[in-house]
Amino acid sequence: MIKLNLPVLFAQKGIRVADADRLTDMGRTTLYRLYNNEVTRIDFASLERLCKLLDCTPGDIILYEDDGQTDSQKKEPTN
């Protein structure tokens, strides 16, 4: 599973979503969706803005967590 580490990074820097909205010129709705891991993709420009804001690399923002399932186990069984 791919997740965004924004809650941790924002807390470490003392930044709220409202602050990030103002500082990055990204939409608040977009930032809330990213913050809450409610997205299926992220734009490179958005990732770059977040990296600059948080003084980090994309690898600090994007995390991979192995859920222990193979791709074939994730598929719905067919009847």
C-alpha positions as CSV (number, residue, x, y, z in Angstrom):
1,M,0.0,0.0,0.0
2,I,1.3,3.5,-0.9
3,K,0.5,6.1,1.7
4,L,1.4,9.8,2.1
5,N,3.2,10.7,5.3
6,L,1.9,14.3,5.5
7,P,0.3,14.1,9.0
8,V,3.7,13.2,10.5
9,L,5.7,15.7,8.5
10,F,3.2,18.5,9.1
11,A,3.3,17.8,12.8
12,Q,7.1,17.7,12.9
13,K,7.2,21.1,11.2
14,G,4.3,22.6,13.1
15,I,2.3,23.2,9.9
16,R,-1.5,22.9,9.6
17,V,-3.3,22.3,6.4
18,A,-4.5,25.9,6.4
19,D,-0.9,27.0,6.6
20,A,0.1,24.8,3.7
21,D,-2.8,26.1,1.7
22,R,-1.5,29.6,2.1
23,L,2.2,28.8,1.7
24,T,2.0,26.5,-1.3
25,D,-0.8,28.1,-3.3
26,M,-2.5,24.6,-3.5
27,G,-6.2,24.3,-2.9
28,R,-7.3,23.5,0.6
29,T,-9.5,20.6,-0.6
30,T,-6.5,19.1,-2.5
31,L,-4.3,19.4,0.6
32,Y,-7.0,17.8,2.9
33,R,-7.4,14.9,0.5
34,L,-3.6,14.4,0.3
35,Y,-3.3,14.8,4.1
36,N,-6.0,12.2,4.7
37,N,-4.7,9.7,2.1
38,E,-7.9,10.1,0.0
39,V,-6.1,10.3,-3.3
40,T,-5.1,7.8,-6.0
41,R,-2.5,10.0,-7.7
42,I,-0.4,13.0,-7.0
43,D,0.8,15.6,-9.5
44,F,4.6,16.2,-9.7
45,A,4.0,20.0,-9.3
46,S,2.1,19.3,-6.1
47,L,4.8,16.9,-4.8
48,E,7.4,19.5,-5.6
49,R,5.6,22.2,-3.7
50,L,5.2,19.9,-0.7
51,C,8.9,19.0,-0.8
52,K,9.8,22.7,-0.8
53,L,7.4,23.5,2.1
54,L,8.6,20.6,4.2
55,D,12.2,20.7,3.2
56,C,12.2,17.0,2.3
57,T,12.4,14.6,-0.6
58,P,9.6,12.7,-2.3
59,G,10.7,9.6,-0.5
60,D,9.9,11.3,2.8
61,I,6.4,12.0,1.7
62,I,5.5,8.8,-0.1
63,L,5.7,5.6,1.9
64,Y,5.3,2.0,0.8
65,E,3.8,-0.4,3.3
66,D,3.7,-4.1,2.4
67,D,0.2,-5.4,3.2
68,G,1.4,-9.0,2.8
69,Q,-1.0,-9.8,-0.1
70,T,0.0,-10.7,-3.6
71,D,-1.8,-9.1,-6.5
72,S,-3.8,-12.3,-7.2
73,Q,-5.0,-12.3,-3.5
74,K,-6.3,-8.7,-3.9
75,K,-8.6,-9.5,-6.8
76,E,-12.3,-10.2,-6.1
77,P,-13.2,-13.8,-6.7
78,T,-15.3,-14.4,-9.8
79,N,-18.5,-16.4,-9.6
